[in-house]
């Protein structure tokens, strides 16, 4: 008796069903992912600022010179830059160690605090000394959805921490 050889694979109908299921899942998941994008960018910006401040602290300890991060609050988009100087030796000049970095469009610095007070415009500066101490301060971030993060520096220890939310 002759039996036809069975072929292996998927039929066109099976492939079309799989493609339809993937398309349906994609249409459901895309709006959910896009709604979380501003929160992701806010958290990413807070972590990036924390890393830059950490780098400034390490640079000050390694070079024996003061390092600071300068935040320009009036620029659009807002920006920050790492600088190095020798303020404690009487110098008033600061050399830029890195180019300006921009804050993403969906995130903005609500205010910054430093040794001069709280700033919603102008400049805010957080400086690190070669001894590991810092000028106290913080950068307070918000996104377009109202979610908040704070990057705070403790003056006596130079400790940098990222906190979700803050009170003004």
Helices and strands as residue ranges (DSSP letters): H 12-63, E 66-72, E 79-85, G 87-89, E 94-96, E 101-102, E 107-114, E 117-119, E 123-128, E 137-143, E 148-153, E 160-164
